[in-house]
């Protein structure tokens, strides 16, 4: 029967190992209705084994008293059925074991009272599902802290800030600020950077230091400039920073761009806009520019061939645009 719901032999064995009683259950009267329920709400055969293996007890919970009521609660806090299913897939254990009435529901309520838009609440439920189930008192504390330091509840980054405040211990938080201070960011400056782009704080000390070394020491950018555009630190070093600086170097060296170009004017563009503005636009003058851009992606050694000249070009303008 399980094979009809996406299970292969290996997955059946995994489920049986985690929950041997599943093989003794009444397939037609106990297992089938629950499998049919999950299928009816949109769980695919690809995701069905993942959910049931991740939560070995889910097939033993009452359909009427547990599974259906909990799913209805999920539906009430997200935008559509698809997001409810995604929340279930991302946190199958919390679906049956999380305290919905004392934590999840009040956590959603406090967000609505703080004027957090539905799209941001859905972001939390779909992508940070486990955070939504965290202890209500801690959740309220994080929401209040995010507001206190200047995060705007109406913006999507607010939920990223709340998530990081909930999942970052005070010891780790303080240690990160010590690292930022070594690079010239005082506490207030680091908090402003957090408000703009909370996710940069997810970087390890090693990764943050590597990127700051490159941007500040190699490229000659003022540290405070980067604090104004902290999202740049979240970009891939090999796939975004290196190839973009490579293209800009060539364009400036050929006189096709002004040498006082501020780094935010090309680093903060979407991929499509960067290609349109800095690659496709100059293909007639530099037919190989696209190859240079692709060659720079993931190739650090390719880029550092240009570092000295590029540093001179980029560092000429230290003012904000």
C-alpha positions in Angstrom: 0.0 0.0 0.0 2.8 2.5 0.9 4.2 2.1 -2.6 1.0 3.8 -3.9 2.0 6.9 -1.9 5.5 7.3 -3.1 7.4 4.9 -0.9 10.2 2.8 -2.5 11.6 -0.3 -0.7 14.4 1.7 1.0 11.9 4.2 2.4 9.5 1.5 3.6 12.5 -0.1 5.4 13.4 3.2 7.0 9.9 3.8 8.2 9.6 0.3 9.6 12.9 0.7 11.4 11.9 4.0 13.0 8.4 2.8 13.8 8.0 -1.0 13.6 4.4 -0.9 14.7 3.4 0.6 11.4 3.7 -2.9 9.9 1.2 -4.2 12.4 -1.4 -1.5 11.9 -4.7 -2.1 10.2 -3.8 -0.8 6.7 -7.3 -0.3 5.4 -9.0 1.2 8.5 -6.1 3.1 10.2 -3.3 3.9 7.7 -5.2 4.4 4.5 -7.5 7.3 5.8 -4.5 9.2 7.0 -2.6 8.7 3.8 -5.6 9.8 1.8 -6.0 12.9 4.0 -2.4 14.0 3.3 -2.9 13.3 -0.4 -6.2 15.3 -0.4 -4.5 18.4 1.0 -1.8 18.4 -1.6 1.1 16.3 -0.2 2.8 14.8 -3.2 4.2 11.3 -3.5 7.6 12.8 -3.4 7.0 14.5 0.0 4.8 11.8 1.6 7.7 9.5 2.6 9.7 12.5 3.9 6.9 13.6 6.2 6.1 10.1 7.5 9.8 9.1 8.0 10.6 12.5 9.7 7.7 12.1 12.1 7.3 8.4 13.0 4.3 9.0 15.1 2.2 11.0 12.7 0.4 7.9 11.4 -0.6 7.0 14.9 -2.3 10.3 15.7 -6.1 10.6 15.5 -7.2 11.9 12.1 -10.3 13.7 13.6 -8.8 14.9 16.9 -5.3 15.7 15.8 -4.3 15.8 12.2 -7.4 17.6 10.7 -7.7 20.2 13.5 -4.0 21.0 13.4 -4.1 21.4 9.7 -7.0 23.8 9.9 -4.9 25.9 12.3 -2.1 26.0 9.9 -4.4 27.1 7.1 -5.7 29.9 9.3 -2.3 31.5 9.6 -1.0 31.3 6.1 -2.1 32.7 2.7 -3.3 29.5 1.0 -3.4 25.7 1.2 -0.1 25.3 -0.6 1.7 27.3 2.1 0.0 25.2 4.8 1.3 22.0 3.2 4.8 23.5 2.9 4.7 24.4 6.6 3.8 20.8 7.3 6.5 19.4 5.1 9.2 21.7 6.6 8.3 20.9 10.2 6.4 17.5 10.4 7.4 16.9 14.0 6.1 20.3 15.2 2.9 19.6 13.2 1.9 16.9 15.7 4.0 17.8 18.8 4.3 21.6 18.7 2.1 23.5 21.1 -0.1 25.3 18.7 -2.6 26.8 21.1 -0.1 28.1 23.6 2.8 29.1 21.3 2.0 29.0 17.5 -1.4 30.8 17.6 -0.3 33.5 20.1 2.9 34.0 18.1 0.9 34.7 15.0 -1.5 36.9 16.9 1.3 39.1 18.3 2.6 39.6 14.8 -0.7 40.7 13.5 -1.0 43.1 16.5 2.4 44.5 15.5 1.1 45.1 11.9 3.2 42.5 10.3 1.7 41.9 6.9 0.3 38.4 5.9 3.1 37.9 3.4 5.7 38.2 6.2 3.8 35.8 8.4 3.7 33.3 5.6 7.5 33.7 5.2 7.8 32.7 8.8 5.5 29.7 8.5 6.8 28.4 5.2 10.6 29.0 5.6 11.2 29.3 9.4 8.4 27.0 10.5 10.2 25.8 13.6 10.7 29.4 14.8 6.9 30.0 14.7 6.4 27.2 17.3 8.9 28.7 19.8 7.9 29.6 23.3 5.5 32.5 23.2 7.2 34.6 25.9 10.5 34.4 24.0 8.8 35.2 20.7 7.2 38.3 22.2 10.6 39.4 23.6 12.2 39.0 20.1 9.4 41.0 18.4 9.7 43.8 20.9 13.5 43.8 20.6 13.3 44.0 16.8 11.0 47.0 17.0 13.1 48.6 19.7 16.3 48.6 17.6 14.5 50.0 14.6 13.2 47.1 12.5 10.0 48.0 10.6 7.3 45.3 11.1 5.8 46.2 7.7 8.9 45.1 5.9 9.9 41.5 5.1 13.3 41.8 6.8 11.4 42.2 10.1 10.8 38.4 10.2 14.4 37.7 9.4 15.4 39.9 12.4 13.0 38.2 14.7 14.3 34.8 13.6 17.9 35.7 14.3 17.0 37.3 17.6 15.3 34.0 18.6 18.0 31.7 17.4 21.1 33.6 18.4 22.3 33.3 22.0 23.5 36.4 23.9 27.0 35.0 24.0 27.1 34.5 20.2 25.4 37.9 19.6 28.0 39.7 21.8 30.9 37.9 20.1 29.7 38.9 16.7 29.6 42.6 17.7 33.2 42.2 18.9 34.2 41.0 15.5 32.4 43.9 13.8 34.1 46.4 16.2 37.5 45.1 15.1 36.5 46.2 11.5 35.5 49.7 12.6 31.8 49.2 13.2 30.7 50.6 16.6 27.7 49.1 18.3 25.2 51.6 16.8 26.6 51.1 13.3 26.4 47.3 13.6 22.8 47.6 14.8 21.9 49.9 11.8 23.4 47.2 9.5 21.3 44.6 11.2 18.2 46.6 10.7 19.0 46.9 7.0 20.0 43.3 6.4 19.6 41.0 9.4 20.9 38.0 7.5 24.5 39.2 7.3 24.7 38.2 11.0 24.4 34.6 9.9 27.9 34.7 8.5 30.5 33.0 10.5 33.4 35.0 11.8 35.6 33.4 9.2 33.3 34.3 6.2 32.7 37.8 7.5 36.4 38.4 7.9 37.3 37.0 4.5 34.8 39.3 2.7 35.7 42.4 4.8 39.4 41.7 4.1 38.7 41.7 0.4 36.4 44.7 0.3 38.3 46.9 2.8 42.0 45.9 2.5 42.1 44.7 -1.2 39.5 47.0 -2.7 40.1 49.9 -0.5 36.5 50.5 0.4 35.7 52.3 3.7 34.4 49.9 6.3 31.5 52.3 7.1 30.4 52.1 3.4 29.9 48.4 3.8 27.9 49.0 7.0 25.5 51.1 4.9 25.2 48.2 2.4 25.5 45.1 4.6 23.5 42.9 2.1 26.7 42.8 0.0 28.2 40.6 2.7 25.5 38.0 2.1 26.4 37.7 -1.6 28.4 34.8 -2.8 32.1 35.7 -3.0 32.8 33.4 -5.9 29.5 33.7 -7.8 28.7 37.4 -7.4 31.4 39.5 -5.9 34.3 38.2 -8.0 32.7 38.2 -11.4 31.1 41.6 -11.0 34.2 43.3 -9.9 36.0 41.6 -12.8 33.6 43.1 -15.4 33.6 46.6 -13.8 37.5 46.5 -13.9 37.6 45.8 -17.6 34.9 48.4 -18.4 36.7 51.1 -16.4 40.1 50.2 -17.9 38.6 50.6 -21.4 37.1 54.0 -20.6 33.6 52.7 -20.9 32.7 53.5 -17.3 33.6 56.3 -15.0 36.3 55.4 -12.5 34.4 57.0 -9.6 31.7 54.2 -9.7 30.4 53.4 -6.3 30.4 49.7 -5.5 26.7 49.7 -4.6 25.7 50.7 -8.1 26.8 47.4 -9.5 26.9 45.0 -6.5 23.3 45.6 -5.4 21.6 45.1 -8.8 19.7 41.9 -9.6 21.5 39.5 -11.8 19.3 40.4 -14.8 19.8 44.1 -14.4 23.6 43.7 -13.9 23.8 41.7 -17.1 21.7 44.3 -19.0 23.6 47.3 -17.7 27.2 46.1 -17.6 27.5 43.1 -19.9 25.0 43.0 -22.7 25.2 46.8 -23.2 28.9 46.6 -24.0 29.0 43.3 -26.0 29.6 45.1 -29.3 32.6 46.9 -27.9 33.8 43.9 -25.9 32.5 40.6 -27.4 34.3 38.5 -24.8 32.9 40.4 -21.8 30.3 37.7 -21.2 33.1 35.1 -21.2 35.0 37.2 -18.7 31.9 37.4 -16.5 31.3 33.6 -16.7 35.0 32.9 -16.2 35.0 35.0 -13.0 32.2 33.0 -11.5 33.6 30.6 -9.1 37.2 31.4 -10.2 39.0 33.4 -7.5 42.3 33.1 -9.2 40.9 34.6 -12.4 39.8 37.7 -10.5 42.9 38.4 -8.5 44.8 38.9 -11.8 43.0 42.3 -11.8 43.1 43.1 -8.1 45.7 45.9 -7.9 44.2 48.0 -10.8 40.7 47.3 -9.7 41.4 48.5 -6.2 42.6 51.8 -7.5 39.5 52.2 -9.7 36.9 51.4 -7.0 38.5 53.2 -4.1 38.6 56.5 -5.9 35.0 57.3 -4.8 34.4 56.9 -1.1 31.3 58.9 -1.0 27.7 57.6 -1.0 25.9 57.9 -4.3 
